[in-house]
Amino acid sequence: MKKTAVLIGYGGMGKRYFDTLKKMNFKIIAVCEHKDSLLLNLKKNKSIYKTNNYKDLLEFKADLICIATNTKSRFKIITDFCKKKKIKKIITEKPLSTSYLKCAEIVNIAKKNKIKLIVNTHRTHSPNWLMIKDFFKEKNEKVTSINISSPSAGLGNMGSTFFDFGFFFFNTKPKSVVSFIDKTKTPNPRGSNFKDPGGYGIINYDDDEKLIFDLSENTGLPYVIHIKSKNYEFQIDEINNKFILHSRPPEMRKKPLYFYIFKPQQRIIKLKHKFDIVNMTKYSIDKLFSKNFNYKNLDTAKKIMECIFAAHISSIEKKIITLPLKKKYQKLEVNFA
């Protein structure tokens, strides 16, 4: 028998979920979308229940619910479905919520009601990224820094993705954040009511690891990620499927690190899969249904948001913000898209 799914939100990402569910052979029994014009695209699908109000679906029973609405609305939707307990598995888009306090509440409510909830930061479930993590482990190399250069797609939006790498590759906790938020005030493409500026800064970790991010509004080139250890560096252009490994030659490894005038060895990595949001979302859903499911993804999502809010506070107060986030900062609201 086919697994059943409910989809809330049928915009750009919602349509990707729809395609993912079809690809995974789910039976989509209901779709909620507040824009009638988008629901019209599903007019021919008579078997799908359609509505503009998610509350019409609270009594539905299904194997999975996918939530792809804007960040502010997701808080109420997620917590309502968790409390109803009719659907036991939920996948939601990032960022998790509009304040750290609300993120913590989502985590607590999901766990209290024994709802399996996962945030679709799918790279940590991706064979490509797991391959890189395994490489460093096999070489007994500690990842010391991650450097991310990206166009401004918002610290909430893309920060949720990029800051996840720190928790994925580093074995210690973040201890402080310093950041400078863009002041361009460019209208958000998803609506003028949304505020998710870019910015740049550093997240420092307990054992001197660092995640350096530049998501400023000053480039339109695809994002590039550098992941470094003592003797290796991955240079990753994920969108164009180019993963390149740079290595310090064996004869140089006996010398101090200030010997750096040499030609690194270079190898293009054969990937497990191409960049494809539909396919990569499947990895998150697979994890949600796996026998070894745990709340690590959800707990990490809360920690990621702590770093994002710390970045905003650092820019506002013009100082380094130490973690964990002080209680006085936990109510700060940012209306991410």
FIVO-916752 format. One record per atom (N, C-alpha, C): x, y, z; residue in three letters. Coordinates in steps of 0.05 Angstrom, whole numbers, plus 5000, padded with zeros to 4 digits. Example, Ala and Ser with C-alpha at 12.3 -4.5 7.8 and 13.67 -1.06 7.14 Angstrom:
2
526448865156ALA/524649105156ALA/526449345156ALA/525749555142SER/527349795143SER/525850015157SER/
This chain:
337
501749765000MET/500050005000MET/501750255000MET/501050454984LYS/502550704982LYS/502450855008LYS/504650985015LYS/504651175038LYS/503051425029LYS/501851555047THR/500251795041THR/501552045052THR/501052265039ALA/502352515047ALA/500452755044ALA/500752955061VAL/499353205060VAL/501453425055VAL/500853615038LEU/502753825031LEU/501554095038LEU/502954255053ILE/502054525060ILE/503954725048ILE/502954875028GLY/504655065013GLY/505254954986GLY/504355094965TYR/504754994938TYR/506055214920TYR/507855364933GLY/509555554918GLY/511855404906GLY/514155554903GLY/516455434890GLY/517455184903GLY/517955204930MET/518954964944MET/516754754948MET/514254844951GLY/512054654954GLY/511854474929GLY/512254594906LYS/512154434881LYS/514354234880LYS/516654304891ARG/518954114892ARG/518253884911ARG/516953944933TYR/515953724951TYR/514053544936TYR/512253674921PHE/510253514906PHE/511653324887PHE/513653424873ASP/515153254855ASP/516753034869ASP/517853104893THR/519252904909THR/517452684918THR/515052754928LEU/513152564937LEU/512252374914LEU/511852484891LYS/511052324868LYS/513352134861LYS/515752234861LYS/518052064855LYS/518451834875LYS/517651884900MET/517851684921MET/515351504923MET/513551554904ASN/511051384902ASN/509151424926ASN/509151664937PHE/507151734958PHE/504451794944PHE/502351754958LYS/499751844948LYS/499152104963LYS/499052324947ILE/498452584959ILE/495452614962ILE/494552634987ILE/491652634992ILE/490552914996ILE/492253115002ALA/491253385007ALA/493453585003ALA/492653814992VAL/494554044988VAL/493154294999VAL/494554445015CYS/493654705025CYS/495354925013CYS/494055125001GLU/495455354990GLU/493655594991GLU/494655815002HIS/492856045006HIS/492256194980HIS/493856154959LYS/493456284933LYS/491756104915LYS/489356184908ASP/487656024890ASP/488955984863ASP/490456174854SER/491756144827SER/493655914827SER/494955854849LEU/496855624850LEU/495255364852LEU/493055364868LEU/491455124870LEU/490255044844LEU/489755234826LEU/488555174800LEU/490254984784LEU/492954994789ASN/494754804775ASN/494154514782ASN/492654474804LEU/492054194812LEU/489154124806LEU/487854284790LYS/484954254784LYS/484353974773LYS/486153864756LYS/485653604744LYS/486053374763LYS/487353424785ASN/487853214805ASN/485453184824ASN/483453044815LYS/480853024830LYS/481152884856LYS/483152714858SER/483552544882SER/484852704905SER/485852944899ILE/487153104920ILE/485153304932ILE/484953304958TYR/483253494972TYR/484853764972TYR/483453984965LYS/484754244963LYS/483454444981LYS/485054604994THR/483954805013THR/485855035015THR/484855265025ASN/486455505031ASN/487155525060ASN/485955345077ASN/486355365106ASN/487455105117ASN/489855115128TYR/491054875138TYR/489454735160TYR/487754895175LYS/486254775197LYS/484154575187LYS/483454595161ASP/481654395149ASP/482954115149ASP/485654105152LEU/487153855149LEU/488053735176LEU/487353865198LEU/488353785224LEU/487353505232LEU/484953425222GLU/483853165229GLU/484652945208GLU/486053025187PHE/486952825167PHE/488952635179PHE/488852395170LYS/490852195177LYS/492552135153LYS/495152145156ALA/497052095134ALA/499651995146ALA/501351895129ASP/504051805138ASP/505952035141ASP/505452255126LEU/507352475126LEU/505952735120LEU/506952955132ILE/506153215124ILE/508553385117ILE/508453525095CYS/510653695086CYS/509753985089CYS/511354155103ILE/510554425108ILE/512554615094ILE/511454755073ALA/513154925056ALA/511955205054ALA/510955305076THR/509855575077THR/512055775086THR/511356025090ASN/513356215099ASN/514056165129ASN/516256275138THR/517356205164THR/515456275187THR/514256515186LYS/512556605207LYS/510156425210LYS/508956345188SER/506556175190SER/507155895199SER/509555805194ARG/510255525201ARG/510155465230ARG/510655655247PHE/510655605276PHE/507955495285PHE/505755635278LYS/503055555286LYS/502255295272LYS/503055265247ILE/502255015232ILE/503654775244ILE/506254795249ILE/507754565260ILE/506654495288ILE/506354695305THR/505554635333THR/502654535334THR/500954625316ASP/498154525316ASP/498154235307ASP/499654165287PHE/499653885278PHE/501053695299PHE/503053805312CYS/504353645333CYS/502453585356CYS/500853785364LYS/498953745386LYS/496653565378LYS/495853565353LYS/493653395344LYS/494553105343LYS/497053055336LYS/498252785336LYS/496952595316LYS/495552705296LYS/494252525276LYS/496352425255LYS/498352605250ILE/500452535231ILE/503052535247ILE/504452315247LYS/506752275265LYS/509452355253LYS/509452415227LYS/512052495215LYS/511652765200LYS/513452955205ILE/513253215193ILE/515953295182ILE/516053395157ILE/518453515146ILE/517753805141ILE/519453985150THR/518954275147THR/521254415133THR/520654635121GLU/522754795108GLU/524254955129GLU/526455065121LYS/528155235137LYS/527555525130LYS/528255715147PRO/529255685175PRO/526955595194PRO/527755495217LEU/525855365235LEU/523655555245LEU/524355795253SER/522355985262SER/523556265263SER/521956455272THR/522656735271THR/523956845296THR/524056675317SER/525556755341SER/526756495354SER/528856535370TYR/530056305382TYR/528056175402TYR/526556335416LEU/524556235435LEU/522556055421LEU/521656135397LYS/519655975382LYS/520955715372LYS/523555735364CYS/524955485356CYS/525055285379CYS/525755375402ALA/525855205426ALA/523055085432ALA/520955245428GLU/518255145433GLU/517454925413GLU/518154965388ILE/517554755368ILE/518954495375ILE/521454515383VAL/523054265390VAL/521654135414VAL/520954285434ASN/519754165458ASN/517054035452ASN/515354175436ILE/512654065430ILE/512853815413ILE/514753805394ALA/515053565377ALA/515853325395ALA/517853375412LYS/518753155429LYS/516653065449LYS/515253255461LYS/513253195481LYS/511053025469LYS/510253075444ASN/508152935431ASN/509152695414ASN/511752645416LYS/512952415401LYS/512552435371LYS/512752675361ILE/512552715332ILE/515352715320ILE/515752565299LYS/518252565285LYS/518352805266LYS/519952995273LEU/520153245258LEU/522953285248LEU/523253355223ILE/525853395211ILE/525753655195ILE/527953805195VAL/528254055180VAL/529753975154VAL/528854075132ASN/529953985106ASN/532654125100ASN/534654095118THR/537354165111THR/538753905101THR/538053835077HIS/538553565066HIS/541453495062HIS/543253685062ARG/546053625055ARG/547353425075ARG/546553435100THR/547653245120THR/546652965116THR/544752925098HIS/543852655091HIS/544752575063HIS/546152765049SER/546852725021SER/549352545019SER/549352345002PRO/551752174997PRO/554252334990PRO/553952554976ASN/556252724968ASN/557652834993ASN/556052955011TRP/557153075035TRP/558052875056TRP/556652655057LEU/557552435075LEU/560252325066LEU/560652315039MET/563152225028MET/565452405037MET/565052665037ILE/567152855045ILE/567752815075ILE/565652795091LYS/566052745120LYS/567652495125LYS/566952285111ASP/568352025113ASP/571252055104ASP/571752215084PHE/574552255074PHE/576252365097PHE/575452565110PHE/577052685132PHE/577352485155PHE/575352335160LYS/575552135181LYS/577551915174LYS/577451825149GLU/579351615140GLU/582251715140GLU/582551965135LYS/585252085134LYS/586152175162LYS/584452145182ASN/584952235209ASN/585752535209ASN/584252685194GLU/584652975192GLU/582353125204GLU/583053315221LYS/580953485234LYS/580353725216LYS/577753765210VAL/576953995195VAL/577354235213VAL/578854435203THR/579554665220THR/577954915212THR/577254935186SER/575755175178SER/573955115154SER/571755265154ILE/569855255131ILE/569455545123ILE/569755595097ASN/569555865086ASN/567455855064ASN/565456025068ILE/563156025049ILE/562856305037ILE/562856315010SER/562356564996SER/559856524979SER/557856694983SER/555256644970SER/553956914963SER/552256914943PRO/550557144939PRO/548657174963PRO/547557414965SER/545757464988SER/542957334983SER/542557104995ALA/539956974994ALA/538756975022ALA/539857135040GLY/538857165067GLY/540256985087GLY/540957105110LEU/542256955132LEU/540356745143LEU/537756805143GLY/535856605153GLY/535556375133GLY/535256445108ASN/534856245087ASN/537356075083ASN/539456195073MET/541856045066MET/543655995091MET/543456175111GLY/544856115136GLY/544055855148GLY/541455785146SER/540455535156SER/541855295143SER/542555325118THR/544055125103THR/546955125110THR/548255355107PHE/551155375110PHE/552055335138PHE/550655435158PHE/551455405186PHE/551255115195PHE/549654965181ASP/549354675187ASP/552054535183ASP/553654635165PHE/556254505159PHE/558054505184PHE/557854715200GLY/559554735224GLY/558954505243GLY/556354445247PHE/555554225264PHE/556153955252PHE/556153945225PHE/556653695211PHE/559653615211PHE/561453815208PHE/564253755205PHE/565853795230PHE/565053985247PHE/566554035272PHE/565453855294PHE/567253785313ASN/566453615335ASN/566153775361ASN/566054035359THR/565754205383THR/563354395379THR/562754545400LYS/560454725400LYS/561355005392LYS/559555155379PRO/560255445374PRO/560255595400PRO/562255785402LYS/562455935427LYS/561856235423LYS/562156335399SER/561556615395SER/561056675365SER/559656905360VAL/559056985333VAL/559557285331VAL/560857365310VAL/561057655303VAL/560157685275VAL/558557885270SER/557257915243SER/556658205237SER/556458255211PHE/555758515201PHE/553558485180PHE/551158575186ILE/548858535169ILE/548758745147ILE/547958665123ASP/547658855101ASP/545659075108ASP/546259315099LYS/544459535104LYS/543259645077LYS/543259475057THR/542259555030THR/539259595030THR/537859445047LYS/534959455048LYS/533559385021LYS/534859215006THR/533659114982THR/531158964988THR/528859014975PRO/526458874980PRO/526758564976PRO/525658414994ASN/525758124992ASN/524158034968ASN/525257864950PRO/523757774927PRO/521157624933PRO/520857524957ARG/518457374965ARG/516357554977ARG/516957814980GLY/514958004990GLY/516358215008GLY/515358455006SER/516558685021SER/516258655051SER/514358485060ASN/513958445089ASN/516158265101ASN/517658125084PHE/519657945095PHE/522358095097PHE/523858035118LYS/526358165123LYS/528457945128LYS/530157895108ASP/532257695111ASP/534757785097ASP/536057995108PRO/538458095094PRO/540757905095PRO/542757955078GLY/545257805079GLY/547157925099GLY/549657835098GLY/551657945116GLY/554157775116GLY/556057845133TYR/558557685134TYR/559457675163TYR/561157475169GLY/562157445196GLY/563557185201GLY/563957125227ILE/565356885235ILE/563856755258ILE/563556495257ILE/562656335280ILE/565156185291ILE/565856235316ASN/568156105328ASN/567255875345ASN/568855655344TYR/568155415358TYR/570255355381TYR/569555175398ASP/571155125423ASP/574055055418ASP/574554905397ASP/577354805392ASP/578654965369ASP/578155215368ASP/579355395348ASP/578355345319ASP/576355185315GLU/575155165289GLU/573655415283GLU/573355475258LYS/571855725250LYS/570255685225LYS/567955795224LEU/566255805200LEU/566156105192LEU/567356165169ILE/567456435158ILE/565356455136ILE/563556645139PHE/561456665119PHE/561256945107PHE/560856955081ASP/560357215068ASP/557957175049ASP/555657255059LEU/553157245044LEU/552257525037LEU/554157705033SER/553557985029SER/552358025001SER/550958254999GLU/549658314973GLU/551658464955GLU/553758314947ASN/555758444930ASN/556758254908ASN/555458034905THR/556157844883THR/553757694874THR/553757614848GLY/551657454837GLY/552657184828GLY/555057114835LEU/556156854827LEU/555156634845LEU/555056384835PRO/554256164852PRO/555956134877PRO/554756034898TYR/556356004923TYR/558555794920TYR/560755844934VAL/563055664935VAL/563755614964VAL/564355364970ILE/564955274997ILE/567755154998ILE/569455245017HIS/572055135021HIS/572054995049HIS/572854745049ILE/572954595074ILE/575854505078ILE/577154595099LYS/580054555102LYS/580754395127LYS/582854235124SER/584254115146SER/587254185143SER/588954055158LYS/591854115157LYS/592954065129LYS/592253845117ASN/593453755092ASN/591653745068ASN/589053805072TYR/587053775051TYR/585154005050TYR/584154055026GLU/582054265023GLU/580254185000GLU/577654175007PHE/575554134986PHE/574654414977PHE/574554454951GLN/573454694939GLN/570954604925GLN/568554704933ILE/566054594924ILE/564254804911ILE/563654764886ASP/561654914871ASP/559354724867ASP/557654704887GLU/555554504888GLU/553554514865GLU/552754764859ILE/550654794838ILE/551654684811ILE/554254724806ASN/555354624780ASN/556754354783ASN/556354224806ASN/557253944810ASN/560253924807ASN/561754114818LYS/564654114817LYS/565754104845LYS/566753864853PHE/568053824879PHE/570953764873PHE/572753944881ILE/575553914876ILE/577153884902ILE/578853674903LEU/580553634927LEU/583353724922LEU/584353904939HIS/587153994939HIS/588653864962HIS/590953764956SER/592453614977SER/595353724980SER/596353735004ARG/599153795009ARG/600753545002ARG/602753554984PRO/604153314976PRO/605453175000PRO/605752915000PRO/606852765022PRO/609552865032PRO/611352945013GLU/613953045021GLU/613953305036GLU/611653455033MET/611453715047MET/610253685075MET/609153455081ARG/607653425106ARG/609453395130ARG/612053345125LYS/614053335146LYS/615153605154LYS/614453805137LYS/615554075141LYS/613454245156LYS/614454455169PRO/612554645182PRO/610554755162PRO/608254845172LEU/606154945155LEU/606755205141LEU/608855345150TYR/609555595137TYR/611055545111TYR/611755285105PHE/612655215078PHE/610255175060PHE/609655385045TYR/607155375029TYR/607555434999TYR/610055474991ILE/610555534963ILE/611055264948ILE/608955154939PHE/609054894924PHE/606454874908PHE/606354674891LYS/603954634875LYS/602354404888LYS/599954464899PRO/598354244912PRO/597554034891PRO/597253794901GLN/596053594884GLN/593053654882GLN/591953584859GLN/589153654854GLN/587653424842GLN/585253374851ARG/583653154841ARG/580753234840ARG/579453184817ILE/576553234815ILE/575152994826ILE/573253044844ILE/571852824858ILE/569452724842ILE/569252464840LYS/566952344827LYS/564652344846LYS/562452474838LEU/560252514857LEU/558252274857LEU/556852254879LYS/554852044882LYS/552252124868LYS/551852384866HIS/549352484853HIS/549752774845HIS/548152864826LYS/548253144818LYS/546553324836LYS/547053584834PHE/545453774850PHE/542553774839PHE/540753704856ASP/537953674849ASP/536253694874ASP/534853914879ILE/533453954904ILE/531253744908ILE/529953654887VAL/527953454889VAL/529153194899VAL/531353114887ASN/532652864895ASN/533852884923ASN/534953124930MET/536253164956MET/534153174978MET/531753284972THR/529653284992THR/528852994999THR/529052824979LYS/528452534984LYS/530252425006LYS/532752505007TYR/534552405028TYR/533552485056TYR/532352725058SER/531252805084SER/528852635092SER/527152585072ILE/524752425078ILE/525552135084ILE/527452035070ASP/528551765076ASP/529451745105ASP/530851955114LYS/531851965141LYS/529551965162LYS/527452115155LEU/525152135173LEU/523751855176LEU/523851695156PHE/522551435157PHE/524451205165PHE/526951275169SER/528951065176SER/528550955204SER/529450715209LYS/529150585235LYS/530850725256LYS/533050845247ASN/534850975266ASN/534351275269ASN/531851365263PHE/531151645266PHE/531751745295PHE/532851975297ASN/533152105323ASN/532752415319ASN/532852565341TYR/532352845340TYR/534853015335TYR/536952895326LYS/539453045322LYS/539053275302LYS/537653225280ASN/537153435260ASN/535653665272ASN/533553605288LEU/531853815300LEU/533453965321LEU/534953825337ASP/536553965358ASP/538654145344ASP/539854045322THR/541754205308THR/540454455295THR/538054415285ALA/536554645272ALA/536254865293ALA/535654795318LYS/535355005339LYS/538055145344LYS/540254985344LYS/542855105348LYS/543755285325LYS/542955205300ILE/543555365277ILE/542155635279ILE/539555635288MET/538055875291MET/539256055313MET/540355925333GLU/541756085354GLU/544056245342GLU/545556115324CYS/547756255310CYS/546656485292CYS/544456435279ILE/543356635261ILE/542356885276ILE/540956835299PHE/540057055315PHE/542457195328PHE/544457045336ALA/546857165347ALA/548257355326ALA/548157275301ALA/549257435279ALA/547757705277ALA/545157695279HIS/543557945278HIS/544158115303HIS/544257995326ILE/544758145351ILE/547558275350ILE/549458115340SER/552258225339SER/552358475322SER/550858475299SER/550858705282SER/549458945295SER/547258885308ILE/545659095322ILE/547359225344ILE/548559055361GLU/549959155384GLU/552959215379GLU/553859145355LYS/556659205347LYS/558659075366LYS/558258815372LYS/560058675389LYS/559858375384LYS/561858235394ILE/561857945393ILE/559657835412ILE/558057645403ILE/555957525419ILE/556857245427ILE/556957195453THR/557756925463THR/555356745463THR/555856485461LEU/553756285461LEU/554156105486LEU/552055995498PRO/549256005489PRO/548056295491PRO/545956335475LEU/544756595473LEU/543456675499LEU/544056915509LYS/542857005534LYS/539857035532LYS/538557005554LYS/535557005555LYS/534457265543LYS/535757485548LYS/534757745538LYS/534557765508LYS/536157585494TYR/536157595465TYR/534257395452TYR/533157215468GLN/531756985456GLN/529057055444GLN/527957295450LYS/525457375438LYS/525757535412LYS/528157605405LEU/528657755380LEU/527257625357LEU/525557785343GLU/524057675320GLU/525257785294GLU/525657605275VAL/526457675248VAL/524557545229VAL/523157695213ASN/521057585195ASN/522257475170ASN/523657245173PHE/524757105149PHE/522557025130PHE/523256995105ALA/521256905085ALA/520456615089ALA/
